[in-house]
Amino acid sequence: KSPRLRDPRSHEEPLRKCVREELSSATGSKNFHEITDRFAAILITEALNITNGNRSQAAKLLGLSRPTLLAKIEKYGIKLQTAAKTD
């Protein structure tokens, strides 16, 4: 059985705190896309960690197609561990 994401509302407050800190430290040089890209890269990296590098399982966990996940891995420059499964 593949891993499932928890109800995102259970983690809203820590996420809100992180967003507030990010926005309050922004000096106008960061924009919505930069911040969301950074968050997406972290989300993908953690999904890959949870699935031991299995890209098919990570894509399923995130609700993405495998080709979309691979494109995002390339876009964000996410390095896969050499010991990770190559599925």
N, CA, C and O atoms as CSV, one atom per row, in Angstrom:
chain,resi,resn,atom,element,x,y,z
A,1,LYS,N,N,0.853,-1.183,0.000
A,1,LYS,CA,C,0.000,0.000,0.000
A,1,LYS,C,C,0.893,1.239,0.000
A,1,LYS,O,O,1.834,1.330,0.788
A,2,SER,N,N,0.602,2.171,-0.867
A,2,SER,CA,C,1.427,3.385,-0.949
A,2,SER,C,C,1.092,4.335,0.195
A,2,SER,O,O,-0.029,4.329,0.705
A,3,PRO,N,N,2.076,5.159,0.601
A,3,PRO,CA,C,1.831,6.115,1.687
A,3,PRO,C,C,0.775,7.143,1.293
A,3,PRO,O,O,0.618,7.468,0.116
A,4,ARG,N,N,0.063,7.644,2.278
A,4,ARG,CA,C,-0.977,8.656,2.055
A,4,ARG,C,C,-0.602,9.933,2.787
A,4,ARG,O,O,0.023,9.894,3.847
A,5,LEU,N,N,-0.984,11.050,2.220
A,5,LEU,CA,C,-0.785,12.330,2.893
A,5,LEU,C,C,-1.848,12.498,3.966
A,5,LEU,O,O,-2.998,12.100,3.785
A,6,ARG,N,N,-1.452,13.093,5.086
A,6,ARG,CA,C,-2.414,13.397,6.148
A,6,ARG,C,C,-3.277,14.571,5.718
A,6,ARG,O,O,-2.987,15.263,4.741
A,7,ASP,N,N,-4.330,14.771,6.466
A,7,ASP,CA,C,-5.187,15.932,6.243
A,7,ASP,C,C,-4.318,17.180,6.358
A,7,ASP,O,O,-3.748,17.423,7.422
A,8,PRO,N,N,-4.198,17.978,5.298
A,8,PRO,CA,C,-3.306,19.141,5.337
A,8,PRO,C,C,-3.677,20.149,6.401
A,8,PRO,O,O,-2.826,20.924,6.837
A,9,ARG,N,N,-4.932,20.158,6.833
A,9,ARG,CA,C,-5.340,21.113,7.867
A,9,ARG,C,C,-4.655,20.842,9.198
A,9,ARG,O,O,-4.546,21.742,10.030
A,10,SER,N,N,-4.191,19.608,9.411
A,10,SER,CA,C,-3.538,19.285,10.678
A,10,SER,C,C,-2.189,19.981,10.816
A,10,SER,O,O,-1.646,20.067,11.918
A,11,HIS,N,N,-1.656,20.467,9.731
A,11,HIS,CA,C,-0.354,21.137,9.753
A,11,HIS,C,C,-0.438,22.585,9.298
A,11,HIS,O,O,0.583,23.197,8.985
A,12,GLU,N,N,-1.625,23.128,9.260
A,12,GLU,CA,C,-1.782,24.486,8.741
A,12,GLU,C,C,-1.040,25.540,9.551
A,12,GLU,O,O,-0.399,26.418,8.976
A,13,GLU,N,N,-1.116,25.468,10.867
A,13,GLU,CA,C,-0.517,26.541,11.666
A,13,GLU,C,C,1.003,26.614,11.504
A,13,GLU,O,O,1.526,27.710,11.304
A,14,PRO,N,N,1.744,25.490,11.583
A,14,PRO,CA,C,3.191,25.600,11.336
A,14,PRO,C,C,3.505,26.110,9.928
A,14,PRO,O,O,4.465,26.856,9.733
A,15,LEU,N,N,2.699,25.709,8.961
A,15,LEU,CA,C,2.899,26.179,7.595
A,15,LEU,C,C,2.616,27.668,7.494
A,15,LEU,O,O,3.361,28.404,6.846
A,16,ARG,N,N,1.542,28.113,8.131
A,16,ARG,CA,C,1.225,29.544,8.137
A,16,ARG,C,C,2.355,30.348,8.768
A,16,ARG,O,O,2.711,31.419,8.277
A,17,LYS,N,N,2.913,29.832,9.851
A,17,LYS,CA,C,4.022,30.517,10.524
A,17,LYS,C,C,5.218,30.641,9.580
A,17,LYS,O,O,5.843,31.698,9.492
A,18,CYS,N,N,5.524,29.567,8.886
A,18,CYS,CA,C,6.631,29.579,7.923
A,18,CYS,C,C,6.373,30.599,6.821
A,18,CYS,O,O,7.276,31.344,6.440
A,19,VAL,N,N,5.153,30.634,6.312
A,19,VAL,CA,C,4.795,31.586,5.254
A,19,VAL,C,C,4.912,33.019,5.763
A,19,VAL,O,O,5.448,33.884,5.071
A,20,ARG,N,N,4.411,33.271,6.970
A,20,ARG,CA,C,4.515,34.620,7.546
A,20,ARG,C,C,5.969,35.050,7.678
A,20,ARG,O,O,6.322,36.181,7.347
A,21,GLU,N,N,6.812,34.139,8.165
A,21,GLU,CA,C,8.236,34.457,8.314
A,21,GLU,C,C,8.875,34.743,6.959
A,21,GLU,O,O,9.660,35.681,6.818
A,22,GLU,N,N,8.535,33.937,5.978
A,22,GLU,CA,C,9.094,34.123,4.632
A,22,GLU,C,C,8.678,35.468,4.060
A,22,GLU,O,O,9.504,36.199,3.512
A,23,LEU,N,N,7.403,35.793,4.186
A,23,LEU,CA,C,6.906,37.054,3.635
A,23,LEU,C,C,7.428,38.265,4.399
A,23,LEU,O,O,7.706,39.303,3.799
A,24,SER,N,N,7.563,38.141,5.707
A,24,SER,CA,C,8.052,39.285,6.482
A,24,SER,C,C,9.536,39.529,6.248
A,24,SER,O,O,10.013,40.651,6.420
A,25,SER,N,N,10.273,38.487,5.856
A,25,SER,CA,C,11.703,38.667,5.582
A,25,SER,C,C,11.955,39.073,4.136
A,25,SER,O,O,13.070,39.454,3.780
A,26,ALA,N,N,10.924,38.993,3.303
A,26,ALA,CA,C,11.076,39.354,1.890
A,26,ALA,C,C,11.244,40.860,1.758
A,26,ALA,O,O,10.520,41.643,2.373
A,27,THR,N,N,12.198,41.237,0.954
A,27,THR,CA,C,12.454,42.670,0.748
A,27,THR,C,C,11.972,43.101,-0.629
A,27,THR,O,O,12.507,44.038,-1.221
A,28,GLY,N,N,10.974,42.419,-1.122
A,28,GLY,CA,C,10.469,42.746,-2.446
A,28,GLY,C,C,11.179,41.976,-3.547
A,28,GLY,O,O,10.780,42.031,-4.710
A,29,SER,N,N,12.236,41.256,-3.176
A,29,SER,CA,C,12.984,40.518,-4.190
A,29,SER,C,C,12.384,39.138,-4.441
A,29,SER,O,O,12.676,38.512,-5.460
A,30,LYS,N,N,11.555,38.663,-3.526
A,30,LYS,CA,C,10.929,37.357,-3.700
A,30,LYS,C,C,9.499,37.568,-4.153
A,30,LYS,O,O,8.799,38.462,-3.678
A,31,ASN,N,N,9.086,36.731,-5.075
A,31,ASN,CA,C,7.706,36.842,-5.513
A,31,ASN,C,C,6.982,35.519,-5.301
A,31,ASN,O,O,7.580,34.531,-4.876
A,32,PHE,N,N,5.721,35.513,-5.596
A,32,PHE,CA,C,4.871,34.347,-5.388
A,32,PHE,C,C,5.466,33.098,-6.024
A,32,PHE,O,O,5.511,32.042,-5.393
A,33,HIS,N,N,5.922,33.209,-7.262
A,33,HIS,CA,C,6.433,32.040,-7.977
A,33,HIS,C,C,7.710,31.504,-7.352
A,33,HIS,O,O,7.892,30.288,-7.282
A,34,GLU,N,N,8.589,32.369,-6.901
A,34,GLU,CA,C,9.819,31.907,-6.255
A,34,GLU,C,C,9.509,31.151,-4.968
A,34,GLU,O,O,10.104,30.110,-4.687
A,35,ILE,N,N,8.580,31.682,-4.198
A,35,ILE,CA,C,8.227,31.043,-2.928
A,35,ILE,C,C,7.513,29.719,-3.172
A,35,ILE,O,O,7.824,28.727,-2.513
A,36,THR,N,N,6.567,29.684,-4.098
A,36,THR,CA,C,5.847,28.439,-4.356
A,36,THR,C,C,6.750,27.402,-5.012
A,36,THR,O,O,6.594,26.207,-4.758
A,37,ASP,N,N,7.687,27.830,-5.847
A,37,ASP,CA,C,8.646,26.888,-6.428
A,37,ASP,C,C,9.505,26.255,-5.334
A,37,ASP,O,O,9.772,25.054,-5.361
A,38,ARG,N,N,9.928,27.064,-4.384
A,38,ARG,CA,C,10.744,26.537,-3.286
A,38,ARG,C,C,9.946,25.534,-2.459
A,38,ARG,O,O,10.455,24.477,-2.088
A,39,PHE,N,N,8.696,25.874,-2.175
A,39,PHE,CA,C,7.842,24.954,-1.430
A,39,PHE,C,C,7.619,23.665,-2.220
A,39,PHE,O,O,7.674,22.577,-1.647
A,40,ALA,N,N,7.372,23.770,-3.512
A,40,ALA,CA,C,7.151,22.588,-4.347
A,40,ALA,C,C,8.379,21.687,-4.352
A,40,ALA,O,O,8.250,20.464,-4.300
A,41,ALA,N,N,9.562,22.275,-4.414
A,41,ALA,CA,C,10.795,21.489,-4.402
A,41,ALA,C,C,10.935,20.727,-3.084
A,41,ALA,O,O,11.347,19.567,-3.074
A,42,ILE,N,N,10.593,21.376,-1.984
A,42,ILE,CA,C,10.650,20.708,-0.676
A,42,ILE,C,C,9.623,19.579,-0.621
A,42,ILE,O,O,9.926,18.485,-0.146
A,43,LEU,N,N,8.422,19.843,-1.101
A,43,LEU,CA,C,7.356,18.847,-1.111
A,43,LEU,C,C,7.768,17.615,-1.920
A,43,LEU,O,O,7.566,16.484,-1.479
A,44,ILE,N,N,8.336,17.835,-3.088
A,44,ILE,CA,C,8.770,16.730,-3.938
A,44,ILE,C,C,9.915,15.968,-3.285
A,44,ILE,O,O,9.928,14.737,-3.293
A,45,THR,N,N,10.870,16.691,-2.723
A,45,THR,CA,C,12.002,16.043,-2.059
A,45,THR,C,C,11.523,15.154,-0.919
A,45,THR,O,O,11.998,14.029,-0.765
A,46,GLU,N,N,10.594,15.649,-0.129
A,46,GLU,CA,C,10.083,14.853,0.990
A,46,GLU,C,C,9.293,13.644,0.501
A,46,GLU,O,O,9.386,12.571,1.097
A,47,ALA,N,N,8.523,13.794,-0.562
A,47,ALA,CA,C,7.796,12.647,-1.122
A,47,ALA,C,C,8.781,11.588,-1.602
A,47,ALA,O,O,8.550,10.392,-1.419
A,48,LEU,N,N,9.872,12.021,-2.212
A,48,LEU,CA,C,10.902,11.073,-2.647
A,48,LEU,C,C,11.573,10.403,-1.451
A,48,LEU,O,O,11.881,9.213,-1.500
A,49,ASN,N,N,11.797,11.153,-0.389
A,49,ASN,CA,C,12.383,10.564,0.822
A,49,ASN,C,C,11.448,9.521,1.427
A,49,ASN,O,O,11.887,8.437,1.811
A,50,ILE,N,N,10.159,9.850,1.511
A,50,ILE,CA,C,9.170,8.936,2.092
A,50,ILE,C,C,9.092,7.645,1.290
A,50,ILE,O,O,8.907,6.567,1.856
A,51,THR,N,N,9.230,7.752,-0.023
A,51,THR,CA,C,9.101,6.580,-0.898
A,51,THR,C,C,10.454,5.965,-1.244
A,51,THR,O,O,10.558,5.165,-2.174
A,52,ASN,N,N,11.484,6.338,-0.497
A,52,ASN,CA,C,12.837,5.816,-0.734
A,52,ASN,C,C,13.301,6.030,-2.166
A,52,ASN,O,O,13.980,5.180,-2.743
A,53,GLY,N,N,12.934,7.161,-2.728
A,53,GLY,CA,C,13.390,7.519,-4.064
A,53,GLY,C,C,12.581,6.923,-5.201
A,53,GLY,O,O,12.931,7.102,-6.368
A,54,ASN,N,N,11.513,6.223,-4.883
A,54,ASN,CA,C,10.690,5.621,-5.930
A,54,ASN,C,C,9.823,6.713,-6.550
A,54,ASN,O,O,8.877,7.203,-5.933
A,55,ARG,N,N,10.163,7.078,-7.767
A,55,ARG,CA,C,9.497,8.205,-8.415
A,55,ARG,C,C,8.040,7.924,-8.754
A,55,ARG,O,O,7.203,8.826,-8.701
A,56,SER,N,N,7.734,6.683,-9.101
A,56,SER,CA,C,6.334,6.341,-9.386
A,56,SER,C,C,5.478,6.484,-8.140
A,56,SER,O,O,4.379,7.037,-8.197
A,57,GLN,N,N,5.979,5.984,-7.006
A,57,GLN,CA,C,5.232,6.105,-5.756
A,57,GLN,C,C,5.148,7.558,-5.304
A,57,GLN,O,O,4.111,7.995,-4.805
A,58,ALA,N,N,6.235,8.306,-5.477
A,58,ALA,CA,C,6.226,9.728,-5.091
A,58,ALA,C,C,5.199,10.489,-5.924
A,58,ALA,O,O,4.468,11.328,-5.396
A,59,ALA,N,N,5.142,10.201,-7.219
A,59,ALA,CA,C,4.163,10.861,-8.088
A,59,ALA,C,C,2.745,10.545,-7.624
A,59,ALA,O,O,1.895,11.433,-7.555
A,60,LYS,N,N,2.499,9.283,-7.310
A,60,LYS,CA,C,1.174,8.878,-6.842
A,60,LYS,C,C,0.837,9.579,-5.526
A,60,LYS,O,O,-0.283,10.056,-5.342
A,61,LEU,N,N,1.796,9.638,-4.621
A,61,LEU,CA,C,1.598,10.296,-3.328
A,61,LEU,C,C,1.222,11.763,-3.502
A,61,LEU,O,O,0.394,12.293,-2.761
A,62,LEU,N,N,1.835,12.411,-4.483
A,62,LEU,CA,C,1.597,13.833,-4.732
A,62,LEU,C,C,0.412,14.097,-5.660
A,62,LEU,O,O,0.004,15.245,-5.841
A,63,GLY,N,N,-0.135,13.038,-6.244
A,63,GLY,CA,C,-1.252,13.223,-7.165
A,63,GLY,C,C,-0.810,13.770,-8.510
A,63,GLY,O,O,-1.557,14.475,-9.188
A,64,LEU,N,N,0.428,13.431,-8.889
A,64,LEU,CA,C,0.985,13.874,-10.168
A,64,LEU,C,C,1.205,12.671,-11.065
A,64,LEU,O,O,1.318,11.543,-10.586
A,65,SER,N,N,1.265,12.911,-12.362
A,65,SER,CA,C,1.692,11.837,-13.249
A,65,SER,C,C,3.207,11.700,-13.098
A,65,SER,O,O,3.884,12.645,-12.692
A,66,ARG,N,N,3.726,10.536,-13.421
A,66,ARG,CA,C,5.172,10.338,-13.314
A,66,ARG,C,C,5.931,11.299,-14.229
A,66,ARG,O,O,6.923,11.879,-13.789
A,67,PRO,N,N,5.506,11.497,-15.496
A,67,PRO,CA,C,6.222,12.466,-16.343
A,67,PRO,C,C,6.207,13.888,-15.772
A,67,PRO,O,O,7.192,14.615,-15.891
A,68,THR,N,N,5.091,14.281,-15.155
A,68,THR,CA,C,5.033,15.616,-14.543
A,68,THR,C,C,6.015,15.709,-13.387
A,68,THR,O,O,6.720,16.708,-13.246
A,69,LEU,N,N,6.063,14.663,-12.553
A,69,LEU,CA,C,7.021,14.659,-11.445
A,69,LEU,C,C,8.450,14.747,-11.970
A,69,LEU,O,O,9.252,15.522,-11.449
A,70,LEU,N,N,8.773,13.972,-12.986
A,70,LEU,CA,C,10.133,13.997,-13.542
A,70,LEU,C,C,10.480,15.383,-14.085
A,70,LEU,O,O,11.608,15.850,-13.926
A,71,ALA,N,N,9.521,16.033,-14.718
A,71,ALA,CA,C,9.761,17.388,-15.232
A,71,ALA,C,C,10.027,18.357,-14.085
A,71,ALA,O,O,10.891,19.227,-14.192
A,72,LYS,N,N,9.288,18.206,-12.991
A,72,LYS,CA,C,9.486,19.091,-11.840
A,72,LYS,C,C,10.816,18.801,-11.144
A,72,LYS,O,O,11.478,19.724,-10.671
A,73,ILE,N,N,11.208,17.545,-11.078
A,73,ILE,CA,C,12.511,17.191,-10.505
A,73,ILE,C,C,13.614,17.889,-11.294
A,73,ILE,O,O,14.551,18.437,-10.715
A,74,GLU,N,N,13.494,17.863,-12.605
A,74,GLU,CA,C,14.485,18.534,-13.454
A,74,GLU,C,C,14.403,20.053,-13.292
A,74,GLU,O,O,15.431,20.718,-13.155
A,75,LYS,N,N,13.195,20.602,-13.305
A,75,LYS,CA,C,13.004,22.051,-13.189
A,75,LYS,C,C,13.626,22.594,-11.913
A,75,LYS,O,O,14.289,23.631,-11.931
A,76,TYR,N,N,13.409,21.885,-10.796
A,76,TYR,CA,C,13.891,22.370,-9.504
A,76,TYR,C,C,15.303,21.888,-9.177
A,76,TYR,O,O,15.848,22.230,-8.128
A,77,GLY,N,N,15.894,21.096,-10.067
A,77,GLY,CA,C,17.262,20.633,-9.843
A,77,GLY,C,C,17.390,19.708,-8.650
A,77,GLY,O,O,18.398,19.733,-7.943
A,78,ILE,N,N,16.384,18.899,-8.426
A,78,ILE,CA,C,16.401,17.980,-7.287
A,78,ILE,C,C,17.323,16.818,-7.622
A,78,ILE,O,O,17.171,16.155,-8.647
A,79,LYS,N,N,18.273,16.591,-6.739
A,79,LYS,CA,C,19.234,15.506,-6.933
A,79,LYS,C,C,18.716,14.255,-6.243
A,79,LYS,O,O,18.395,14.272,-5.055
A,80,LEU,N,N,18.639,13.177,-7.000
A,80,LEU,CA,C,18.208,11.908,-6.431
A,80,LEU,C,C,19.424,11.190,-5.875
A,80,LEU,O,O,20.502,11.227,-6.468
A,81,GLN,N,N,19.248,10.536,-4.736
A,81,GLN,CA,C,20.337,9.777,-4.133
A,81,GLN,C,C,20.697,8.617,-5.057
A,81,GLN,O,O,19.822,8.024,-5.686
A,82,THR,N,N,21.984,8.298,-5.136
A,82,THR,CA,C,22.420,7.211,-6.012
A,82,THR,C,C,21.883,5.869,-5.550
A,82,THR,O,O,21.723,4.953,-6.357
A,83,ALA,N,N,21.603,5.741,-4.252
A,83,ALA,CA,C,21.067,4.489,-3.734
A,83,ALA,C,C,19.559,4.395,-3.920
A,83,ALA,O,O,18.960,3.361,-3.623
A,84,ALA,N,N,18.948,5.453,-4.404
A,84,ALA,CA,C,17.496,5.474,-4.567
A,84,ALA,C,C,17.078,4.537,-5.687
A,84,ALA,O,O,17.838,4.265,-6.617
A,85,LYS,N,N,15.864,4.057,-5.573
A,85,LYS,CA,C,15.313,3.197,-6.620
A,85,LYS,C,C,15.121,4.008,-7.889
A,85,LYS,O,O,14.721,5.171,-7.843
A,86,THR,N,N,15.406,3.393,-9.003
A,86,THR,CA,C,15.251,4.098,-10.274
A,86,THR,C,C,13.938,3.763,-10.965
A,86,THR,O,O,13.633,4.302,-12.029
A,87,ASP,N,N,13.171,2.881,-10.364
A,87,ASP,CA,C,11.889,2.395,-10.906
A,87,ASP,C,C,11.846,2.608,-12.361
A,87,ASP,O,O,10.854,2.267,-13.005
